[in-house]
Amino acid sequence: MQSRIKITLIGAGSIVFTRNLLGDIFSYPELAGCEIALHDIDEHRLRLAEMVAQRLAGTLGVSPTITASSDRRRALADARFVISTIQVGGYKPATVTDFEIPKKFGLEQTIGDTLGIGGIMRGLRTIPVQLAMLKDMEDVCAPGAIHLNYVNPMAMITWALNQASTRIPTVGLCHSVQHTAHELAHDLGIPVEEIDYHCAGINHMAFYTKFEHQGVDLYPRLRQIYAEGKAPGWNKVRYEMLHQLGHFPTESSEHFAEYVPWFIKKGREDLLAKYNIPLDEYPGRCQIFEHAWPYIERELQAPGTQDAQALLAELQAADIHVLPREIGAAARLLEGLNTVTRSVEYGGQIIHSMVSGTPRVVYGNVLNHQLIDNLPQSCAVEVPCLVDANGVQPTRVGKLPIQLAALMRTNVNVQELVVAAITQQKREHVYHAAMLDPHTAAVLDLEQIRAMVDELLLAHRAFLPEYLHA
């Protein structure tokens, strides 16, 4: 049975995801003999991904069938599970463009991949590509195939793809829920496995509605951390949100800061300093990988030859403006090519549960079909999901605290308009999305917004459908 389980990775050149996901998959005995099909449009990165897959299999002593193809339909043929980790347009030119053009208008960003003008543009580039992939899946994948999407903007993509296809379900996967639980456990000095939590909302703006240790509510202790000024310096935005809204959000402070209108403002460098907000954080992370890639390639070609400390020293000397933890993470990635530790990602867990029948609870992004009462029906929500041989089964949450749902709806408005721009092939909705984006609207006037959108659409012309061209 194992040899008939085919798992396809679309965008396999995203080496971090490929390493983590395949390490997880190969570590399950029920999946150790599966077929792995790797696909990427970059032939060089594809071959590196194949080397990573072979290295992981060898490290774990398993024998999967591993293939690599730049032909997407060939990679998808007969697949039961498809995992997406693509980035349409790449760091250069697309991400650079997403940051540099808005900056000309005075609009600063931190990450720019989920909401804001950067998230809007990334959604416009990505959704058509994934809709075409979904059509390929309908044509050639195995019956009952499922699409596990790791690509941002998560909510927009989950919404658009599930609206477009009833045969191929898309479940959006993120690691913000479990990562934040680990971070808060560290702040509290409690082993994360002892914490019982429940959260719900939209991707990158879900909140913990329960956070307990042995039946005791941990929120009073988290509020005490805030009151005593002991919140980690890199996490001040989220602790401020705990103070203001009564609940802790799941996505990082650098992300959250650009989903709301309160933290990044013209002439308010005091706010950036107070909350330690790292502008241009995502481009900085991309620069880190530009330095790390030669080390990764050499290590894949000649195992044991590359020194993680040498990479760390090079990164520190390059003076890249990112949160300090990102520098160390790149060095650990190099070391991680020779070890396999099961990650917190849900992708491998879902596949294992569906194949083996082992029941689990994960947090997945799905359409809101009577799951959260005070968010719009059919928008994309992030909720606990039961997973077993029957697939991914979302659970009903009911009504969220009114202030949380109200904040989420400001983001859902933008998501809906981007999806409408694609599905209705209507350029005007791109302007509407930018006009209603909380951060953009707090900084720019209407004339500036339209001019910025026009310039971005022109710059991204090569990656956009015809109806979005100027």
Secondary structure, DSSP 8 states (H G I E B T S, - for coil): -GGG-EEEEETTT-HHHHHHHHHHHHTSGGGTT-EEEEE-S-HHHHHHHHHHHHHHHHHHT---EEEEES-HHHHHTT-SEEEE---TTIIIIIIHHHHHHHHHTT---S--SSSHHHHHHHHHHHHHHHHHHHHHHHHHS-TT-EEEE--SSHHHHHHHHHHH-SSS-EEE--SHHHHHHHHHHHHHT--GGGEEEEEEEETTEEEEEEEEETTEE-HHHHHHHHHTT-S-GGGHHHHHHHHHHSS-BSS-HHHHTTSSSSS--TT-HHHHHHHT--TTHHHHHHHHHHHHHHHHHHHHHSTT---HHHHHHHHHHHT--S-HHHHHHHHHHHHHTT-----S-SHHHHHHHHHH---EEEEEEEE-SSSBTTS-TTSEEEEEEEEETTEEEE---B---HHHHHHHHHHHHHHHHHHHHHHTT-THHHHHHHHH-HHHHHH--HHHHHHHHHHHHHHTGGGS-GGG--
